[in-house]
């Protein structure tokens, strides 16, 4: 009788462990493989080059934040924005 209870208890524990492991694997598989925010690519509106957000030069122009590959592209964009106003 005790053997049966011990075997039943062990089966329940093993089944719970297996279900938990399968859920974790499924969650990992379902998560998108997103880049970190620092690795996010942004496009320079002047030269169309892609740079990481962490290394980009940013400027707030016209109420929006724009990202550039260099300070010269940021200045060129600012001149274009000022000329179009």
PDB file of N, CA, C and O in Angstrom:
ATOM      1  N   UNK A   1       0.818  -1.191   0.000  1.00  0.00           N
ATOM      2  CA  UNK A   1       0.000   0.000   0.000  1.00  0.00           C
ATOM      3  C   UNK A   1       0.864   1.258   0.000  1.00  0.00           C
ATOM      4  O   UNK A   1       0.614   2.198  -0.755  1.00  0.00           O
ATOM      5  N   UNK A   2       1.907   1.261   0.876  1.00  0.00           N
ATOM      6  CA  UNK A   2       2.792   2.422   0.934  1.00  0.00           C
ATOM      7  C   UNK A   2       3.586   2.576  -0.359  1.00  0.00           C
ATOM      8  O   UNK A   2       3.847   3.690  -0.814  1.00  0.00           O
ATOM      9  N   UNK A   3       3.966   1.437  -0.945  1.00  0.00           N
ATOM     10  CA  UNK A   3       4.689   1.495  -2.217  1.00  0.00           C
ATOM     11  C   UNK A   3       3.852   2.181  -3.280  1.00  0.00           C
ATOM     12  O   UNK A   3       4.356   3.010  -4.038  1.00  0.00           O
ATOM     13  N   UNK A   4       2.598   1.845  -3.335  1.00  0.00           N
ATOM     14  CA  UNK A   4       1.702   2.430  -4.329  1.00  0.00           C
ATOM     15  C   UNK A   4       1.575   3.939  -4.124  1.00  0.00           C
ATOM     16  O   UNK A   4       1.591   4.695  -5.095  1.00  0.00           O
ATOM     17  N   UNK A   5       1.450   4.381  -2.887  1.00  0.00           N
ATOM     18  CA  UNK A   5       1.363   5.812  -2.598  1.00  0.00           C
ATOM     19  C   UNK A   5       2.656   6.537  -2.969  1.00  0.00           C
ATOM     20  O   UNK A   5       2.615   7.635  -3.523  1.00  0.00           O
ATOM     21  N   UNK A   6       3.793   5.931  -2.670  1.00  0.00           N
ATOM     22  CA  UNK A   6       5.084   6.542  -3.002  1.00  0.00           C
ATOM     23  C   UNK A   6       5.257   6.624  -4.516  1.00  0.00           C
ATOM     24  O   UNK A   6       5.702   7.648  -5.034  1.00  0.00           O
ATOM     25  N   UNK A   7       4.911   5.561  -5.221  1.00  0.00           N
ATOM     26  CA  UNK A   7       5.012   5.558  -6.682  1.00  0.00           C
ATOM     27  C   UNK A   7       4.081   6.602  -7.279  1.00  0.00           C
ATOM     28  O   UNK A   7       4.471   7.319  -8.200  1.00  0.00           O
ATOM     29  N   UNK A   8       2.872   6.699  -6.777  1.00  0.00           N
ATOM     30  CA  UNK A   8       1.915   7.691  -7.261  1.00  0.00           C
ATOM     31  C   UNK A   8       2.423   9.113  -7.005  1.00  0.00           C
ATOM     32  O   UNK A   8       2.320   9.981  -7.873  1.00  0.00           O
ATOM     33  N   UNK A   9       2.963   9.340  -5.829  1.00  0.00           N
ATOM     34  CA  UNK A   9       3.514  10.652  -5.493  1.00  0.00           C
ATOM     35  C   UNK A   9       4.699  10.999  -6.396  1.00  0.00           C
ATOM     36  O   UNK A   9       4.810  12.136  -6.855  1.00  0.00           O
ATOM     37  N   UNK A  10       5.571  10.047  -6.651  1.00  0.00           N
ATOM     38  CA  UNK A  10       6.706  10.276  -7.544  1.00  0.00           C
ATOM     39  C   UNK A  10       6.247  10.569  -8.971  1.00  0.00           C
ATOM     40  O   UNK A  10       6.817  11.433  -9.638  1.00  0.00           O
ATOM     41  N   UNK A  11       5.237   9.870  -9.437  1.00  0.00           N
ATOM     42  CA  UNK A  11       4.703  10.120 -10.779  1.00  0.00           C
ATOM     43  C   UNK A  11       4.125  11.529 -10.887  1.00  0.00           C
ATOM     44  O   UNK A  11       4.310  12.205 -11.899  1.00  0.00           O
ATOM     45  N   UNK A  12       3.436  11.963  -9.860  1.00  0.00           N
ATOM     46  CA  UNK A  12       2.873  13.319  -9.862  1.00  0.00           C
ATOM     47  C   UNK A  12       3.993  14.357  -9.898  1.00  0.00           C
ATOM     48  O   UNK A  12       3.917  15.326 -10.654  1.00  0.00           O
ATOM     49  N   UNK A  13       5.022  14.159  -9.091  1.00  0.00           N
ATOM     50  CA  UNK A  13       6.143  15.106  -9.056  1.00  0.00           C
ATOM     51  C   UNK A  13       6.858  15.155 -10.401  1.00  0.00           C
ATOM     52  O   UNK A  13       7.170  16.235 -10.902  1.00  0.00           O
ATOM     53  N   UNK A  14       7.116  13.995 -10.982  1.00  0.00           N
ATOM     54  CA  UNK A  14       7.793  13.944 -12.283  1.00  0.00           C
ATOM     55  C   UNK A  14       6.941  14.607 -13.356  1.00  0.00           C
ATOM     56  O   UNK A  14       7.468  15.339 -14.194  1.00  0.00           O
ATOM     57  N   UNK A  15       5.639  14.364 -13.347  1.00  0.00           N
ATOM     58  CA  UNK A  15       4.784  14.976 -14.367  1.00  0.00           C
ATOM     59  C   UNK A  15       4.752  16.496 -14.217  1.00  0.00           C
ATOM     60  O   UNK A  15       4.729  17.212 -15.218  1.00  0.00           O
ATOM     61  N   UNK A  16       4.749  16.997 -12.983  1.00  0.00           N
ATOM     62  CA  UNK A  16       4.791  18.446 -12.768  1.00  0.00           C
ATOM     63  C   UNK A  16       6.104  19.041 -13.261  1.00  0.00           C
ATOM     64  O   UNK A  16       6.108  20.112 -13.868  1.00  0.00           O
ATOM     65  N   UNK A  17       7.205  18.367 -13.010  1.00  0.00           N
ATOM     66  CA  UNK A  17       8.504  18.850 -13.482  1.00  0.00           C
ATOM     67  C   UNK A  17       8.575  18.876 -15.008  1.00  0.00           C
ATOM     68  O   UNK A  17       9.087  19.829 -15.594  1.00  0.00           O
ATOM     69  N   UNK A  18       8.064  17.839 -15.638  1.00  0.00           N
ATOM     70  CA  UNK A  18       8.077  17.782 -17.103  1.00  0.00           C
ATOM     71  C   UNK A  18       7.199  18.880 -17.685  1.00  0.00           C
ATOM     72  O   UNK A  18       7.599  19.540 -18.645  1.00  0.00           O
ATOM     73  N   UNK A  19       6.014  19.090 -17.126  1.00  0.00           N
ATOM     74  CA  UNK A  19       5.127  20.148 -17.632  1.00  0.00           C
ATOM     75  C   UNK A  19       5.756  21.522 -17.481  1.00  0.00           C
ATOM     76  O   UNK A  19       5.654  22.354 -18.383  1.00  0.00           O
ATOM     77  N   UNK A  20       6.405  21.769 -16.350  1.00  0.00           N
ATOM     78  CA  UNK A  20       7.065  23.055 -16.127  1.00  0.00           C
ATOM     79  C   UNK A  20       8.193  23.266 -17.129  1.00  0.00           C
ATOM     80  O   UNK A  20       8.338  24.355 -17.685  1.00  0.00           O
ATOM     81  N   UNK A  21       8.983  22.240 -17.357  1.00  0.00           N
ATOM     82  CA  UNK A  21      10.088  22.347 -18.312  1.00  0.00           C
ATOM     83  C   UNK A  21       9.567  22.601 -19.721  1.00  0.00           C
ATOM     84  O   UNK A  21      10.136  23.411 -20.453  1.00  0.00           O
ATOM     85  N   UNK A  22       8.493  21.921 -20.108  1.00  0.00           N
ATOM     86  CA  UNK A  22       7.925  22.124 -21.445  1.00  0.00           C
ATOM     87  C   UNK A  22       7.359  23.529 -21.606  1.00  0.00           C
ATOM     88  O   UNK A  22       7.492  24.128 -22.674  1.00  0.00           O
ATOM     89  N   UNK A  23       6.735  24.059 -20.572  1.00  0.00           N
ATOM     90  CA  UNK A  23       6.213  25.437 -20.637  1.00  0.00           C
ATOM     91  C   UNK A  23       7.339  26.441 -20.837  1.00  0.00           C
ATOM     92  O   UNK A  23       7.218  27.368 -21.638  1.00  0.00           O
ATOM     93  N   UNK A  24       8.430  26.255 -20.113  1.00  0.00           N
ATOM     94  CA  UNK A  24       9.557  27.175 -20.244  1.00  0.00           C
ATOM     95  C   UNK A  24      10.167  27.099 -21.637  1.00  0.00           C
ATOM     96  O   UNK A  24      10.529  28.126 -22.211  1.00  0.00           O
ATOM     97  N   UNK A  25      10.283  25.911 -22.180  1.00  0.00           N
ATOM     98  CA  UNK A  25      10.810  25.771 -23.540  1.00  0.00           C
ATOM     99  C   UNK A  25       9.887  26.427 -24.553  1.00  0.00           C
ATOM    100  O   UNK A  25      10.354  27.079 -25.487  1.00  0.00           O
ATOM    101  N   UNK A  26       8.590  26.260 -24.377  1.00  0.00           N
ATOM    102  CA  UNK A  26       7.623  26.857 -25.287  1.00  0.00           C
ATOM    103  C   UNK A  26       7.682  28.380 -25.216  1.00  0.00           C
ATOM    104  O   UNK A  26       7.601  29.054 -26.243  1.00  0.00           O
ATOM    105  N   UNK A  27       7.823  28.922 -24.008  1.00  0.00           N
ATOM    106  CA  UNK A  27       7.920  30.375 -23.844  1.00  0.00           C
ATOM    107  C   UNK A  27       9.157  30.920 -24.534  1.00  0.00           C
ATOM    108  O   UNK A  27       9.091  31.949 -25.207  1.00  0.00           O
ATOM    109  N   UNK A  28      10.269  30.249 -24.375  1.00  0.00           N
ATOM    110  CA  UNK A  28      11.500  30.695 -25.026  1.00  0.00           C
ATOM    111  C   UNK A  28      11.357  30.653 -26.532  1.00  0.00           C
ATOM    112  O   UNK A  28      11.850  31.535 -27.234  1.00  0.00           O
ATOM    113  N   UNK A  29      10.686  29.637 -27.025  1.00  0.00           N
ATOM    114  CA  UNK A  29      10.510  29.502 -28.467  1.00  0.00           C
ATOM    115  C   UNK A  29       9.567  30.571 -29.008  1.00  0.00           C
ATOM    116  O   UNK A  29       9.768  31.064 -30.118  1.00  0.00           O
ATOM    117  N   UNK A  30       8.548  30.934 -28.246  1.00  0.00           N
ATOM    118  CA  UNK A  30       7.559  31.909 -28.697  1.00  0.00           C
ATOM    119  C   UNK A  30       8.048  33.348 -28.608  1.00  0.00           C
ATOM    120  O   UNK A  30       7.519  34.212 -29.308  1.00  0.00           O
ATOM    121  N   UNK A  31       9.043  33.635 -27.765  1.00  0.00           N
ATOM    122  CA  UNK A  31       9.530  34.999 -27.619  1.00  0.00           C
ATOM    123  C   UNK A  31      10.266  35.423 -28.883  1.00  0.00           C
ATOM    124  O   UNK A  31      11.056  34.655 -29.431  1.00  0.00           O
ATOM    125  N   UNK A  32      10.011  36.632 -29.344  1.00  0.00           N
ATOM    126  CA  UNK A  32      10.757  37.103 -30.509  1.00  0.00           C
ATOM    127  C   UNK A  32      12.212  37.336 -30.139  1.00  0.00           C
ATOM    128  O   UNK A  32      12.535  37.704 -29.009  1.00  0.00           O
ATOM    129  N   UNK A  33      13.067  37.117 -31.101  1.00  0.00           N
ATOM    130  CA  UNK A  33      14.490  37.321 -30.877  1.00  0.00           C
ATOM    131  C   UNK A  33      14.818  38.774 -31.173  1.00  0.00           C
ATOM    132  O   UNK A  33      15.475  39.089 -32.165  1.00  0.00           O
ATOM    133  N   UNK A  34      14.352  39.646 -30.303  1.00  0.00           N
ATOM    134  CA  UNK A  34      14.526  41.083 -30.501  1.00  0.00           C
ATOM    135  C   UNK A  34      15.925  41.514 -30.101  1.00  0.00           C
ATOM    136  O   UNK A  34      16.565  40.921 -29.233  1.00  0.00           O
ATOM    137  N   UNK A  35      16.365  42.548 -30.755  1.00  0.00           N
ATOM    138  CA  UNK A  35      17.635  43.143 -30.400  1.00  0.00           C
ATOM    139  C   UNK A  35      17.466  43.978 -29.147  1.00  0.00           C
ATOM    140  O   UNK A  35      16.372  44.454 -28.844  1.00  0.00           O
ATOM    141  N   UNK A  36      18.540  44.146 -28.435  1.00  0.00           N
ATOM    142  CA  UNK A  36      18.503  45.076 -27.316  1.00  0.00           C
ATOM    143  C   UNK A  36      18.261  46.467 -27.859  1.00  0.00           C
ATOM    144  O   UNK A  36      18.530  46.740 -29.028  1.00  0.00           O
ATOM    145  N   UNK A  37      17.753  47.345 -27.012  1.00  0.00           N
ATOM    146  CA  UNK A  37      17.480  48.716 -27.445  1.00  0.00           C
ATOM    147  C   UNK A  37      18.752  49.400 -27.923  1.00  0.00           C
ATOM    148  O   UNK A  37      18.709  50.208 -28.850  1.00  0.00           O
ATOM    149  N   UNK A  38      19.874  49.088 -27.307  1.00  0.00           N
ATOM    150  CA  UNK A  38      21.129  49.711 -27.722  1.00  0.00           C
ATOM    151  C   UNK A  38      21.581  49.202 -29.086  1.00  0.00           C
ATOM    152  O   UNK A  38      22.356  49.880 -29.760  1.00  0.00           O
ATOM    153  N   UNK A  39      21.119  48.026 -29.510  1.00  0.00           N
ATOM    154  CA  UNK A  39      21.484  47.464 -30.803  1.00  0.00           C
ATOM    155  C   UNK A  39      20.466  47.787 -31.890  1.00  0.00           C
ATOM    156  O   UNK A  39      20.627  47.362 -33.034  1.00  0.00           O
ATOM    157  N   UNK A  40      19.432  48.526 -31.546  1.00  0.00           N
ATOM    158  CA  UNK A  40      18.393  48.850 -32.518  1.00  0.00           C
ATOM    159  C   UNK A  40      18.981  49.711 -33.632  1.00  0.00           C
ATOM    160  O   UNK A  40      19.715  50.664 -33.369  1.00  0.00           O
ATOM    161  N   UNK A  41      18.656  49.369 -34.871  1.00  0.00           N
ATOM    162  CA  UNK A  41      19.157  50.126 -36.010  1.00  0.00           C
ATOM    163  C   UNK A  41      18.201  51.251 -36.362  1.00  0.00           C
ATOM    164  O   UNK A  41      16.982  51.078 -36.359  1.00  0.00           O
ATOM    165  N   UNK A  42      18.773  52.402 -36.663  1.00  0.00           N
ATOM    166  CA  UNK A  42      18.000  53.561 -37.105  1.00  0.00           C
ATOM    167  C   UNK A  42      18.624  54.064 -38.399  1.00  0.00           C
ATOM    168  O   UNK A  42      19.825  53.916 -38.622  1.00  0.00           O
ATOM    169  N   UNK A  43      17.787  54.663 -39.255  1.00  0.00           N
ATOM    170  CA  UNK A  43      18.271  55.125 -40.552  1.00  0.00           C
ATOM    171  C   UNK A  43      18.498  56.631 -40.532  1.00  0.00           C
ATOM    172  O   UNK A  43      17.646  57.402 -40.091  1.00  0.00           O
ATOM    173  N   UNK A  44      19.652  57.023 -41.015  1.00  0.00           N
ATOM    174  CA  UNK A  44      19.988  58.436 -41.151  1.00  0.00           C
ATOM    175  C   UNK A  44      19.136  59.002 -42.284  1.00  0.00           C
ATOM    176  O   UNK A  44      19.192  58.483 -43.399  1.00  0.00           O
ATOM    177  N   UNK A  45      18.342  60.059 -42.033  1.00  0.00           N
ATOM    178  CA  UNK A  45      17.469  60.600 -43.076  1.00  0.00           C
ATOM    179  C   UNK A  45      18.226  61.339 -44.183  1.00  0.00           C
ATOM    180  O   UNK A  45      17.655  61.600 -45.241  1.00  0.00           O
ATOM    181  N   UNK A  46      19.478  61.674 -43.964  1.00  0.00           N
ATOM    182  CA  UNK A  46      20.250  62.406 -44.973  1.00  0.00           C
ATOM    183  C   UNK A  46      20.925  61.443 -45.945  1.00  0.00           C
ATOM    184  O   UNK A  46      20.700  61.517 -47.153  1.00  0.00           O
ATOM    185  N   UNK A  47      21.751  60.542 -45.421  1.00  0.00           N
ATOM    186  CA  UNK A  47      22.524  59.646 -46.296  1.00  0.00           C
ATOM    187  C   UNK A  47      21.940  58.234 -46.389  1.00  0.00           C
ATOM    188  O   UNK A  47      22.476  57.395 -47.112  1.00  0.00           O
ATOM    189  N   UNK A  48      20.857  57.963 -45.672  1.00  0.00           N
ATOM    190  CA  UNK A  48      20.150  56.676 -45.678  1.00  0.00           C
ATOM    191  C   UNK A  48      20.970  55.526 -45.083  1.00  0.00           C
ATOM    192  O   UNK A  48      20.628  54.359 -45.273  1.00  0.00           O
ATOM    193  N   UNK A  49      22.030  55.846 -44.378  1.00  0.00           N
ATOM    194  CA  UNK A  49      22.866  54.821 -43.744  1.00  0.00           C
ATOM    195  C   UNK A  49      22.201  54.348 -42.454  1.00  0.00           C
ATOM    196  O   UNK A  49      21.583  55.142 -41.744  1.00  0.00           O
ATOM    197  N   UNK A  50      22.327  53.048 -42.151  1.00  0.00           N
ATOM    198  CA  UNK A  50      21.803  52.498 -40.900  1.00  0.00           C
ATOM    199  C   UNK A  50      22.918  52.479 -39.857  1.00  0.00           C
ATOM    200  O   UNK A  50      24.034  52.037 -40.129  1.00  0.00           O
ATOM    201  N   UNK A  51      22.597  52.960 -38.669  1.00  0.00           N
ATOM    202  CA  UNK A  51      23.533  52.955 -37.544  1.00  0.00           C
ATOM    203  C   UNK A  51      22.792  52.472 -36.306  1.00  0.00           C
ATOM    204  O   UNK A  51      21.565  52.544 -36.234  1.00  0.00           O
ATOM    205  N   UNK A  52      23.548  51.982 -35.335  1.00  0.00           N
ATOM    206  CA  UNK A  52      22.896  51.580 -34.085  1.00  0.00           C
ATOM    207  C   UNK A  52      22.484  52.827 -33.320  1.00  0.00           C
ATOM    208  O   UNK A  52      23.147  53.863 -33.374  1.00  0.00           O
ATOM    209  N   UNK A  53      21.398  52.702 -32.623  1.00  0.00           N
ATOM    210  CA  UNK A  53      20.874  53.848 -31.873  1.00  0.00           C
ATOM    211  C   UNK A  53      21.890  54.331 -30.839  1.00  0.00           C
ATOM    212  O   UNK A  53      21.981  55.528 -30.562  1.00  0.00           O
ATOM    213  N   UNK A  54      22.649  53.400 -30.273  1.00  0.00           N
ATOM    214  CA  UNK A  54      23.629  53.763 -29.249  1.00  0.00           C
ATOM    215  C   UNK A  54      24.760  54.608 -29.819  1.00  0.00           C
ATOM    216  O   UNK A  54      25.286  55.482 -29.129  1.00  0.00           O
ATOM    217  N   UNK A  55      25.143  54.361 -31.070  1.00  0.00           N
ATOM    218  CA  UNK A  55      26.267  55.099 -31.651  1.00  0.00           C
ATOM    219  C   UNK A  55      25.820  56.285 -32.499  1.00  0.00           C
ATOM    220  O   UNK A  55      26.658  57.057 -32.965  1.00  0.00           O
ATOM    221  N   UNK A  56      24.528  56.442 -32.706  1.00  0.00           N
ATOM    222  CA  UNK A  56      24.022  57.512 -33.569  1.00  0.00           C
ATOM    223  C   UNK A  56      24.080  58.868 -32.876  1.00  0.00           C
ATOM    224  O   UNK A  56      24.017  58.971 -31.651  1.00  0.00           O
ATOM    225  N   UNK A  57      24.204  59.909 -33.708  1.00  0.00           N
ATOM    226  CA  UNK A  57      24.098  61.286 -33.229  1.00  0.00           C
ATOM    227  C   UNK A  57      22.619  61.629 -33.283  1.00  0.00           C
ATOM    228  O   UNK A  57      21.990  61.475 -34.330  1.00  0.00           O
ATOM    229  N   UNK A  58      22.053  62.090 -32.179  1.00  0.00           N
ATOM    230  CA  UNK A  58      20.622  62.397 -32.172  1.00  0.00           C
ATOM    231  C   UNK A  58      20.407  63.896 -32.059  1.00  0.00           C
ATOM    232  O   UNK A  58      21.185  64.614 -31.430  1.00  0.00           O
ATOM    233  N   UNK A  59      19.327  64.346 -32.688  1.00  0.00           N
ATOM    234  CA  UNK A  59      18.953  65.763 -32.613  1.00  0.00           C
ATOM    235  C   UNK A  59      17.439  65.847 -32.617  1.00  0.00           C
ATOM    236  O   UNK A  59      16.765  65.114 -33.340  1.00  0.00           O
ATOM    237  N   UNK A  60      16.914  66.743 -31.808  1.00  0.00           N
ATOM    238  CA  UNK A  60      15.466  66.950 -31.746  1.00  0.00           C
ATOM    239  C   UNK A  60      15.134  68.134 -32.644  1.00  0.00           C
ATOM    240  O   UNK A  60      15.486  69.276 -32.350  1.00  0.00           O
ATOM    241  N   UNK A  61      14.445  67.837 -33.750  1.00  0.00           N
ATOM    242  CA  UNK A  61      14.123  68.852 -34.753  1.00  0.00           C
ATOM    243  C   UNK A  61      12.642  68.745 -35.073  1.00  0.00           C
ATOM    244  O   UNK A  61      12.147  67.666 -35.400  1.00  0.00           O
ATOM    245  N   UNK A  62      11.939  69.856 -34.981  1.00  0.00           N
ATOM    246  CA  UNK A  62      10.512  69.860 -35.294  1.00  0.00           C
ATOM    247  C   UNK A  62       9.689  68.984 -34.373  1.00  0.00           C
ATOM    248  O   UNK A  62       8.667  68.438 -34.791  1.00  0.00           O
ATOM    249  N   UNK A  63      10.114  68.840 -33.127  1.00  0.00           N
ATOM    250  CA  UNK A  63       9.352  68.042 -32.173  1.00  0.00           C
ATOM    251  C   UNK A  63       9.607  66.550 -32.262  1.00  0.00           C
ATOM    252  O   UNK A  63       8.995  65.779 -31.522  1.00  0.00           O
ATOM    253  N   UNK A  64      10.491  66.126 -33.145  1.00  0.00           N
ATOM    254  CA  UNK A  64      10.810  64.700 -33.290  1.00  0.00           C
ATOM    255  C   UNK A  64      12.300  64.480 -33.082  1.00  0.00           C
ATOM    256  O   UNK A  64      13.109  65.357 -33.384  1.00  0.00           O
ATOM    257  N   UNK A  65      12.657  63.332 -32.575  1.00  0.00           N
ATOM    258  CA  UNK A  65      14.065  62.979 -32.432  1.00  0.00           C
ATOM    259  C   UNK A  65      14.503  62.246 -33.689  1.00  0.00           C
ATOM    260  O   UNK A  65      13.893  61.255 -34.091  1.00  0.00           O
ATOM    261  N   UNK A  66      15.558  62.743 -34.299  1.00  0.00           N
ATOM    262  CA  UNK A  66      16.125  62.129 -35.499  1.00  0.00           C
ATOM    263  C   UNK A  66      17.512  61.610 -35.154  1.00  0.00           C
ATOM    264  O   UNK A  66      18.200  62.167 -34.298  1.00  0.00           O
ATOM    265  N   UNK A  67      17.915  60.541 -35.827  1.00  0.00           N
ATOM    266  CA  UNK A  67      19.212  59.919 -35.571  1.00  0.00           C
ATOM    267  C   UNK A  67      20.053  59.988 -36.838  1.00  0.00           C
ATOM    268  O   UNK A  67      19.554  59.776 -37.943  1.00  0.00           O
ATOM    269  N   UNK A  68      21.345  60.289 -36.660  1.00  0.00           N
ATOM    270  CA  UNK A  68      22.243  60.498 -37.787  1.00  0.00           C
ATOM    271  C   UNK A  68      23.526  59.705 -37.589  1.00  0.00           C
ATOM    272  O   UNK A  68      23.894  59.349 -36.470  1.00  0.00           O
ATOM    273  N   UNK A  69      24.199  59.437 -38.711  1.00  0.00           N
ATOM    274  CA  UNK A  69      25.462  58.701 -38.641  1.00  0.00           C
ATOM    275  C   UNK A  69      26.603  59.604 -38.189  1.00  0.00           C
ATOM    276  O   UNK A  69      27.595  59.122 -37.643  1.00  0.00           O
ATOM    277  N   UNK A  70      26.471  60.908 -38.411  1.00  0.00           N
ATOM    278  CA  UNK A  70      27.547  61.834 -38.041  1.00  0.00           C
ATOM    279  C   UNK A  70      26.966  63.208 -37.731  1.00  0.00           C
ATOM    280  O   UNK A  70      25.804  63.493 -38.021  1.00  0.00           O
ATOM    281  N   UNK A  71      27.789  64.036 -37.146  1.00  0.00           N
ATOM    282  CA  UNK A  71      27.390  65.407 -36.829  1.00  0.00           C
ATOM    283  C   UNK A  71      27.144  66.193 -38.119  1.00  0.00           C
ATOM    284  O   UNK A  71      26.259  67.049 -38.156  1.00  0.00           O
ATOM    285  N   UNK A  72      27.916  65.915 -39.179  1.00  0.00           N
ATOM    286  CA  UNK A  72      27.724  66.654 -40.437  1.00  0.00           C
ATOM    287  C   UNK A  72      26.360  66.345 -41.063  1.00  0.00           C
ATOM    288  O   UNK A  72      25.726  67.237 -41.626  1.00  0.00           O
ATOM    289  N   UNK A  73      25.910  65.109 -40.971  1.00  0.00           N
ATOM    290  CA  UNK A  73      24.573  64.773 -41.483  1.00  0.00           C
ATOM    291  C   UNK A  73      23.497  65.462 -40.644  1.00  0.00           C
ATOM    292  O   UNK A  73      22.489  65.917 -41.184  1.00  0.00           O
ATOM    293  N   UNK A  74      23.703  65.541 -39.341  1.00  0.00           N
ATOM    294  CA  UNK A  74      22.737  66.227 -38.475  1.00  0.00           C
ATOM    295  C   UNK A  74      22.658  67.706 -38.833  1.00  0.00           C
ATOM    296  O   UNK A  74      21.569  68.277 -38.882  1.00  0.00           O
ATOM    297  N   UNK A  75      23.806  68.326 -39.084  1.00  0.00           N
ATOM    298  CA  UNK A  75      23.821  69.744 -39.452  1.00  0.00           C
ATOM    299  C   UNK A  75      23.168  69.968 -40.811  1.00  0.00           C
ATOM    300  O   UNK A  75      22.446  70.947 -40.998  1.00  0.00           O
ATOM    301  N   UNK A  76      23.417  69.065 -41.764  1.00  0.00           N
ATOM    302  CA  UNK A  76      22.791  69.180 -43.086  1.00  0.00           C
ATOM    303  C   UNK A  76      21.274  69.071 -42.965  1.00  0.00           C
ATOM    304  O   UNK A  76      20.545  69.806 -43.630  1.00  0.00           O
ATOM    305  N   UNK A  77      20.799  68.161 -42.125  1.00  0.00           N
ATOM    306  CA  UNK A  77      19.361  67.998 -41.932  1.00  0.00           C
ATOM    307  C   UNK A  77      18.758  69.239 -41.285  1.00  0.00           C
ATOM    308  O   UNK A  77      17.669  69.672 -41.661  1.00  0.00           O
ATOM    309  N   UNK A  78      19.463  69.808 -40.316  1.00  0.00           N
ATOM    310  CA  UNK A  78      18.978  71.026 -39.656  1.00  0.00           C
ATOM    311  C   UNK A  78      18.874  72.178 -40.657  1.00  0.00           C
ATOM    312  O   UNK A  78      17.927  72.963 -40.609  1.00  0.00           O
ATOM    313  N   UNK A  79      19.847  72.275 -41.561  1.00  0.00           N
ATOM    314  CA  UNK A  79      19.804  73.324 -42.589  1.00  0.00           C
ATOM    315  C   UNK A  79      18.616  73.116 -43.525  1.00  0.00           C
ATOM    316  O   UNK A  79      17.925  74.070 -43.884  1.00  0.00           O
ATOM    317  N   UNK A  80      18.380  71.850 -43.922  1.00  0.00           N
ATOM    318  CA  UNK A  80      17.231  71.541 -44.791  1.00  0.00           C
ATOM    319  C   UNK A  80      15.927  71.892 -44.087  1.00  0.00           C
ATOM    320  O   UNK A  80      15.024  72.465 -44.697  1.00  0.00           O
ATOM    321  N   UNK A  81      15.826  71.555 -42.821  1.00  0.00           N
ATOM    322  CA  UNK A  81      14.599  71.829 -42.060  1.00  0.00           C
ATOM    323  C   UNK A  81      14.384  73.328 -41.923  1.00  0.00           C
ATOM    324  O   UNK A  81      13.253  73.802 -42.031  1.00  0.00           O
ATOM    325  N   UNK A  82      15.450  74.079 -41.686  1.00  0.00           N
ATOM    326  CA  UNK A  82      15.330  75.533 -41.549  1.00  0.00           C
ATOM    327  C   UNK A  82      14.962  76.174 -42.883  1.00  0.00           C
ATOM    328  O   UNK A  82      14.203  77.143 -42.913  1.00  0.00           O
ATOM    329  N   UNK A  83      15.488  75.645 -43.982  1.00  0.00           N
ATOM    330  CA  UNK A  83      15.195  76.197 -45.304  1.00  0.00           C
ATOM    331  C   UNK A  83      13.761  75.906 -45.730  1.00  0.00           C
ATOM    332  O   UNK A  83      13.157  76.705 -46.446  1.00  0.00           O
ATOM    333  N   UNK A  84      13.215  74.784 -45.305  1.00  0.00           N
ATOM    334  CA  UNK A  84      11.858  74.419 -45.718  1.00  0.00           C
ATOM    335  C   UNK A  84      10.789  75.134 -44.899  1.00  0.00           C
ATOM    336  O   UNK A  84       9.613  75.101 -45.263  1.00  0.00           O
ATOM    337  N   UNK A  85      11.173  75.778 -43.807  1.00  0.00           N
ATOM    338  CA  UNK A  85      10.183  76.470 -42.961  1.00  0.00           C
ATOM    339  C   UNK A  85       9.820  77.803 -43.510  1.00  0.00           C
ATOM    340  O   UNK A  85       9.004  78.512 -42.922  1.00  0.00           O
TER     341      UNK A  85
END
